[in-house]
Amino acid sequence: MYSFIARQPVFDKNMSTVAYELLFRDGMTNRFPDVSPEYATRQIISDLFLSTSLPKLVGNNNCFINFPPEMIVQGFADTLPHDKVVIEILETAKPTDELFDAVRRLFGWGFKIALDDFTLENGWQRFMPYVSIVKFDIRAYSFEEITQYINQHKKHLSKVKLLAEKVETAEEFERYKAFGFHLYQGYFYSKPEIIKNKRLAPGKVLQLQLIQEVNTPNPDMFKVENYLKRDLTLSYTLMRYTKNVLFKNRGIVLGKNATLRDTLLYLGINEVRRFVSISCLTNMADVKTDQLYHMSLVRGMFCELMAKETGNARLSGDAFFCGLFSLLDTILGISMEDLFRQILLPENVMNALTKHEGVIWQFLTLARLYEEQDWDNAGALLDSFKLDQATVIGAMQQSIEWADNISA
């Protein structure tokens, strides 16, 4: 039986990842509420203790875990690390005396408590001194309804952080940010704002030129070497990367006097392409886009694995670049069309990212459906590929682990 944990980032006003909400998943179509909330929460707690460690899932960030009220009262949250876990009380909860006593106990132990889509009526007021975060579903209520509600209950909400969930556009993000919300969940960061003719910083231009050169049919290694020499960080990283790759894959140990050109020749063009693409993307990303960078890595490896699983191994390299560059417009703040006027990638990669066509676009679509937990459409795409759920779940887990290692 397969079970796994999905994670959804929680952002602050600067679009920096500050936490993850952990979500139970049992296959691509066995989605909530096909299992009870109690079962889902027990499974997450079990997985955190028996298989996937919490630091591996969330790094140095906190995590939100949904708890039905009965499980809070019964003490299931007590065993979790209070400095890492935010206890999220489901919206179905009633403000009973038993729940109130349990919340006070958890608060006293140092836990943060979050209320999910709650109302302040009928007894919730007494909970508020022990609550750190209140979540509002902006798809369920309009901006006017939510802000009116907050204004009417300013006294009770004055010391809590407001979280807007299911934010899908940059406009929504800016609107709730202007009102005073502190935290956000949603997919707005994967729907880029198009900024025409934006100029890139010189360092980023060099990196894009390097990407362009290594992706030509016959790269000029002298040009590649010269580009790398102009960026000391990339040159140093390449030497370290090559050392690890050659020793791990071929048992080769480079001599102390190996030059940059020796390194490129030892690696081979395919590894050079992969290194350049990943390293340049790392340097383009900043503190505001760490999660986008990580997601790009996950998408790249996932698309590569899907190409191999579907009998399209010859497309695995292009599929990797399609996933890796799928968020480059958001990271750089420039449209895909403008990007591809400055760099050259294989035609099927450019068609996938600008025209949304071709089989590698379908691999990327499957990755996005997974991120958005759209299991119905993901299942339909799985059927068209003739893939089973276990294969795709395994590929996504492998991709996340690989991206975690690269990010580290």
C-alpha positions as CSV (number, residue, x, y, z in Angstrom):
1,M,0.0,0.0,0.0
2,Y,1.3,3.4,-0.9
3,S,1.0,6.5,1.2
4,F,2.8,9.8,1.0
5,I,2.8,13.3,2.2
6,A,2.3,16.3,0.0
7,R,3.5,19.7,1.1
8,Q,2.2,23.1,0.1
9,P,4.3,26.2,0.8
10,V,3.2,29.1,3.1
11,F,4.6,32.5,2.0
12,D,5.1,35.7,3.8
13,K,4.7,39.3,2.3
14,N,8.1,39.0,0.7
15,M,7.2,35.8,-1.1
16,S,9.7,33.9,1.1
17,T,8.7,30.4,2.2
18,V,8.2,30.3,6.0
19,A,6.3,27.1,6.4
20,Y,4.6,24.1,4.7
21,E,1.2,22.6,5.2
22,L,1.5,18.8,5.2
23,L,-1.3,17.0,3.4
24,F,-1.9,13.3,3.4
25,R,-2.2,11.6,0.0
26,D,-2.9,7.9,-0.7
27,G,-2.5,7.6,-4.5
28,M,-3.3,10.1,-7.2
29,T,-7.1,9.5,-7.0
30,N,-7.7,8.5,-3.4
31,R,-8.1,12.1,-2.3
32,F,-9.7,13.7,0.7
33,P,-12.5,13.1,1.7
34,D,-12.2,9.5,0.5
35,V,-10.6,8.9,3.9
36,S,-11.6,10.4,7.2
37,P,-9.8,13.4,8.6
38,E,-8.8,11.3,11.6
39,Y,-7.2,8.6,9.3
40,A,-5.3,11.3,7.3
41,T,-3.8,12.9,10.4
42,R,-2.8,9.6,11.9
43,Q,-1.1,8.6,8.7
44,I,0.9,11.9,8.6
45,I,2.0,11.5,12.2
46,S,2.9,7.8,11.5
47,D,4.9,8.8,8.4
48,L,6.8,11.5,10.3
49,F,7.9,9.0,12.9
50,L,8.4,5.9,10.8
51,S,9.5,7.0,7.3
52,T,10.0,10.6,6.3
53,S,11.7,12.8,8.8
54,L,10.3,16.3,9.5
55,P,13.6,18.1,8.6
56,K,13.6,16.3,5.3
57,L,10.1,17.5,4.5
58,V,10.3,21.1,5.6
59,G,14.0,21.9,6.2
60,N,14.3,24.7,8.8
61,N,10.7,25.8,8.3
62,N,7.6,25.1,10.4
63,C,4.8,23.0,9.2
64,F,1.0,23.1,9.5
65,I,-0.9,19.8,10.3
66,N,-4.7,19.5,10.2
67,F,-6.2,18.1,13.3
68,P,-9.8,17.1,13.8
69,P,-10.9,18.4,17.3
70,E,-11.4,14.9,18.7
71,M,-7.7,14.1,18.1
72,I,-6.5,17.3,19.8
73,V,-8.6,16.4,22.8
74,Q,-7.3,12.8,22.8
75,G,-3.7,14.1,22.8
76,F,-2.5,13.0,19.4
77,A,-0.7,16.3,18.9
78,D,1.2,16.1,22.1
79,T,4.0,14.0,20.8
80,L,5.0,16.3,17.9
81,P,7.8,18.9,18.2
82,H,6.2,22.1,19.5
83,D,8.8,24.3,17.9
84,K,8.2,22.9,14.4
85,V,4.5,22.1,14.2
86,V,1.5,24.4,13.9
87,I,-1.6,22.7,15.0
88,E,-4.4,23.6,12.6
89,I,-7.9,23.1,13.9
90,L,-10.3,22.0,11.1
91,E,-13.3,24.3,10.3
92,T,-15.7,21.5,11.4
93,A,-14.7,21.9,15.1
94,K,-17.0,23.2,17.8
95,P,-15.7,25.4,20.6
96,T,-16.3,22.8,23.4
97,D,-14.9,23.0,26.9
98,E,-12.8,19.9,26.2
99,L,-11.2,21.5,23.1
100,F,-10.6,24.7,24.9
101,D,-8.7,22.9,27.7
102,A,-6.6,21.0,25.1
103,V,-5.7,24.2,23.2
104,R,-4.7,25.9,26.4
105,R,-2.5,22.9,27.3
106,L,-0.8,22.9,23.8
107,F,-0.3,26.6,24.0
108,G,1.4,26.3,27.4
109,W,3.8,23.7,25.9
110,G,4.8,26.2,23.2
111,F,2.7,25.0,20.3
112,K,1.2,27.5,17.8
113,I,-2.5,27.1,17.0
114,A,-4.2,27.9,13.7
115,L,-7.9,28.1,13.0
116,D,-9.0,27.1,9.6
117,D,-11.9,29.0,8.1
118,F,-13.6,29.6,11.4
119,T,-16.3,31.9,12.9
120,L,-16.0,33.8,16.1
121,E,-19.5,33.1,17.1
122,N,-20.7,30.8,19.8
123,G,-17.8,30.6,22.1
124,W,-14.6,31.0,19.9
125,Q,-13.8,34.3,21.6
126,R,-12.2,32.7,24.6
127,F,-9.9,30.7,22.3
128,M,-8.3,33.8,20.7
129,P,-5.6,34.5,23.4
130,Y,-4.2,31.0,22.5
131,V,-4.4,31.3,18.7
132,S,-1.5,32.4,16.6
133,I,-2.9,32.2,13.0
134,V,-6.4,32.5,11.4
135,K,-6.9,31.2,7.9
136,F,-9.4,32.6,5.4
137,D,-10.4,30.7,2.2
138,I,-10.6,33.5,-0.4
139,R,-12.3,31.2,-2.9
140,A,-15.2,30.6,-0.5
141,Y,-15.7,34.3,0.4
142,S,-15.3,37.6,-1.4
143,F,-12.7,40.1,-0.4
144,E,-15.5,42.4,0.9
145,E,-17.0,39.6,3.0
146,I,-13.6,38.7,4.5
147,T,-12.4,42.3,5.3
148,Q,-15.8,43.2,6.7
149,Y,-15.6,40.2,9.0
150,I,-12.1,41.1,10.1
151,N,-13.0,44.8,10.7
152,Q,-16.0,43.7,12.8
153,H,-13.8,41.5,15.0
154,K,-10.7,43.6,15.3
155,K,-10.6,43.2,19.0
156,H,-10.4,39.4,18.9
157,L,-8.0,39.3,15.8
158,S,-5.6,42.1,16.8
159,K,-2.9,39.7,18.0
160,V,-3.2,36.9,15.4
161,K,-1.6,36.6,12.0
162,L,-4.0,36.5,9.1
163,L,-3.4,33.9,6.4
164,A,-5.1,34.0,2.9
165,E,-5.4,30.6,1.4
166,K,-6.1,29.6,-2.3
167,V,-4.6,32.7,-3.6
168,E,-4.4,32.2,-7.4
169,T,-3.3,35.5,-8.9
170,A,-0.7,38.1,-8.2
171,E,-3.5,40.7,-8.1
172,E,-5.2,38.8,-5.2
173,F,-1.8,38.5,-3.4
174,E,-1.3,42.3,-3.7
175,R,-4.8,43.1,-2.6
176,Y,-4.7,41.0,0.6
177,K,-1.1,42.2,1.3
178,A,-2.3,45.8,1.1
179,F,-5.1,45.0,3.5
180,G,-2.6,43.7,6.1
181,F,-2.6,39.9,5.7
182,H,0.7,38.3,6.9
183,L,0.8,34.9,5.3
184,Y,-0.5,33.3,2.0
185,Q,-1.1,29.9,0.4
186,G,-1.9,29.3,-3.2
187,Y,-0.6,28.9,-6.8
188,F,-0.4,32.5,-7.8
189,Y,3.4,32.3,-8.1
190,S,3.1,29.7,-10.9
191,K,1.0,32.1,-13.0
192,P,3.6,34.7,-14.0
193,E,2.9,38.4,-14.5
194,I,4.0,39.2,-18.0
195,I,6.5,42.1,-18.1
196,K,7.4,43.1,-21.6
197,N,10.9,44.1,-22.7
198,K,12.4,44.0,-19.2
199,R,16.2,44.4,-19.2
200,L,18.2,41.8,-17.4
201,A,21.2,42.5,-15.2
202,P,24.6,41.9,-16.9
203,G,25.3,38.8,-14.8
204,K,22.0,37.2,-15.8
205,V,22.7,38.0,-19.4
206,L,26.0,36.1,-19.2
207,Q,24.3,33.2,-17.6
208,L,21.6,33.1,-20.3
209,Q,24.3,33.3,-23.0
210,L,26.0,30.4,-21.4
211,I,22.7,28.4,-21.3
212,Q,22.2,29.3,-25.0
213,E,25.7,28.1,-26.0
214,V,25.5,24.7,-24.3
215,N,22.1,24.0,-25.8
216,T,23.2,24.6,-29.4
217,P,23.5,21.3,-31.5
218,N,27.4,21.7,-31.5
219,P,28.5,23.8,-28.5
220,D,31.8,25.6,-28.8
221,M,33.7,24.5,-25.7
222,F,36.1,27.4,-26.0
223,K,33.1,29.8,-25.7
224,V,31.7,27.9,-22.8
225,E,35.1,28.0,-21.1
226,N,35.4,31.8,-21.6
227,Y,31.9,32.4,-20.3
228,L,32.7,30.3,-17.2
229,K,36.0,32.2,-16.6
230,R,34.0,35.4,-16.4
231,D,32.0,34.0,-13.5
232,L,34.3,32.8,-10.7
233,T,31.4,31.3,-8.7
234,L,30.3,29.2,-11.6
235,S,33.8,28.0,-12.4
236,Y,34.4,27.0,-8.8
237,T,31.0,25.2,-8.6
238,L,31.7,23.4,-11.8
239,M,35.0,22.0,-10.5
240,R,33.3,20.7,-7.3
241,Y,30.4,19.3,-9.3
242,T,32.7,17.5,-11.7
243,K,34.7,16.0,-8.9
244,N,31.6,14.5,-7.4
245,V,30.0,13.3,-10.6
246,L,33.1,11.7,-12.0
247,F,34.0,9.9,-8.8
248,K,30.4,8.8,-8.1
249,N,29.6,7.7,-11.7
250,R,32.9,6.6,-13.2
251,G,35.4,6.3,-10.3
252,I,37.6,9.0,-11.8
253,V,39.6,11.2,-9.6
254,L,40.7,14.5,-11.2
255,G,44.3,15.5,-10.7
256,K,45.2,18.6,-8.7
257,N,46.4,20.4,-11.8
258,A,43.2,19.8,-13.9
259,T,42.1,22.9,-15.8
260,L,38.7,24.2,-16.5
261,R,38.9,22.8,-20.1
262,D,39.9,19.4,-18.7
263,T,36.9,19.5,-16.5
264,L,34.5,20.2,-19.4
265,L,36.0,17.4,-21.5
266,Y,35.8,14.9,-18.7
267,L,32.1,15.8,-18.0
268,G,30.8,15.5,-21.5
269,I,28.3,17.8,-23.2
270,N,25.2,16.2,-21.6
271,E,26.5,16.7,-18.0
272,V,27.7,20.2,-18.9
273,R,24.3,21.1,-20.2
274,R,22.7,19.9,-16.9
275,F,25.2,21.6,-14.7
276,V,25.0,24.9,-16.5
277,S,21.2,25.0,-16.5
278,I,20.9,24.1,-12.8
279,S,23.8,26.4,-11.7
280,C,22.6,29.4,-13.7
281,L,19.1,29.0,-12.4
282,T,20.5,28.9,-8.8
283,N,22.3,32.1,-9.3
284,M,19.2,33.8,-10.9
285,A,17.1,32.8,-7.9
286,D,17.1,35.0,-4.8
287,V,15.6,34.8,-1.3
288,K,12.2,35.6,-2.7
289,T,12.2,32.7,-5.1
290,D,13.8,29.8,-3.2
291,Q,10.6,27.8,-3.5
292,L,10.3,28.5,-7.2
293,Y,13.8,27.3,-7.7
294,H,13.1,24.1,-5.7
295,M,9.9,23.6,-7.7
296,S,11.8,24.1,-10.9
297,L,14.2,21.3,-10.0
298,V,11.4,19.0,-9.0
299,R,9.6,19.6,-12.3
300,G,12.7,19.1,-14.3
301,M,13.6,15.7,-12.8
302,F,9.9,14.6,-12.8
303,C,9.5,15.4,-16.5
304,E,12.7,13.5,-17.3
305,L,11.5,10.4,-15.4
306,M,8.1,10.6,-17.1
307,A,9.8,10.7,-20.5
308,K,11.6,7.5,-19.6
309,E,8.6,5.8,-18.1
310,T,6.4,6.5,-21.2
311,G,8.9,5.1,-23.7
312,N,10.2,8.6,-24.7
313,A,13.7,8.2,-23.3
314,R,15.1,10.1,-26.3
315,L,13.1,13.2,-25.1
316,S,14.3,12.9,-21.5
317,G,16.9,15.7,-21.8
318,D,14.4,18.1,-23.4
319,A,11.8,17.1,-20.9
320,F,14.2,18.0,-18.1
321,F,14.8,21.4,-19.5
322,C,11.1,22.0,-20.0
323,G,10.4,21.4,-16.4
324,L,13.5,23.2,-15.2
325,F,12.7,26.4,-17.1
326,S,8.9,26.3,-16.6
327,L,9.1,29.0,-13.9
328,L,12.0,31.0,-15.3
329,D,9.7,33.8,-16.5
330,T,8.4,34.2,-12.9
331,I,11.9,34.0,-11.4
332,L,13.2,36.7,-13.7
333,G,10.1,38.7,-14.2
334,I,10.1,38.5,-17.9
335,S,7.8,36.7,-20.4
336,M,8.8,33.4,-22.0
337,E,8.5,35.0,-25.4
338,D,11.0,37.7,-24.5
339,L,13.3,35.1,-22.8
340,F,13.5,33.0,-26.0
341,R,14.5,36.0,-28.0
342,Q,17.7,36.0,-25.8
343,I,18.4,32.3,-25.4
344,L,18.0,29.3,-27.7
345,L,16.5,26.0,-26.5
346,P,15.4,23.0,-28.5
347,E,12.3,23.8,-30.5
348,N,10.0,21.3,-28.7
349,V,11.0,22.9,-25.3
350,M,10.1,26.3,-26.6
351,N,6.9,25.1,-28.1
352,A,5.9,23.4,-24.8
353,L,6.6,26.6,-22.8
354,T,5.2,29.2,-25.2
355,K,2.5,27.3,-27.2
356,H,1.6,24.6,-24.6
357,E,1.9,21.8,-27.0
358,G,3.7,18.5,-27.4
359,V,4.3,15.4,-25.3
360,I,6.8,17.1,-23.0
361,W,4.2,19.8,-22.2
362,Q,1.9,16.9,-21.1
363,F,4.7,15.8,-18.7
364,L,4.9,19.3,-17.3
365,T,1.1,19.4,-17.0
366,L,1.1,16.2,-15.0
367,A,3.7,17.8,-12.6
368,R,1.5,20.9,-12.2
369,L,-1.7,18.8,-11.6
370,Y,0.2,17.1,-8.8
371,E,1.2,20.4,-7.3
372,E,-2.4,21.6,-7.4
373,Q,-3.8,18.3,-6.1
374,D,-6.1,18.1,-9.2
375,W,-6.4,14.3,-9.0
376,D,-9.3,14.0,-11.5
377,N,-7.4,15.5,-14.4
378,A,-4.2,13.9,-13.2
379,G,-5.9,10.5,-13.4
380,A,-7.2,11.1,-16.9
381,L,-3.6,12.1,-18.0
382,L,-2.2,8.9,-16.3
383,D,-4.7,6.8,-18.3
384,S,-3.6,8.4,-21.6
385,F,0.0,7.6,-20.7
386,K,-0.9,4.1,-19.5
387,L,0.9,4.7,-16.2
388,D,-0.1,3.5,-12.8
389,Q,-0.4,5.7,-9.7
390,A,2.5,4.0,-7.9
391,T,4.9,4.8,-10.7
392,V,4.0,8.5,-10.7
393,I,4.1,8.8,-6.9
394,G,7.5,7.1,-6.9
395,A,8.8,9.5,-9.6
396,M,7.5,12.5,-7.7
397,Q,9.1,11.3,-4.4
398,Q,12.4,10.7,-6.2
399,S,12.3,14.1,-7.8
400,I,11.6,15.9,-4.5
401,E,14.5,14.0,-2.9
402,W,16.8,14.9,-5.8
403,A,15.8,18.6,-5.6
404,D,16.3,18.6,-1.9
405,N,19.9,17.3,-2.4
406,I,20.7,19.8,-5.1
407,S,19.3,22.7,-3.1
408,A,21.3,21.7,-0.1
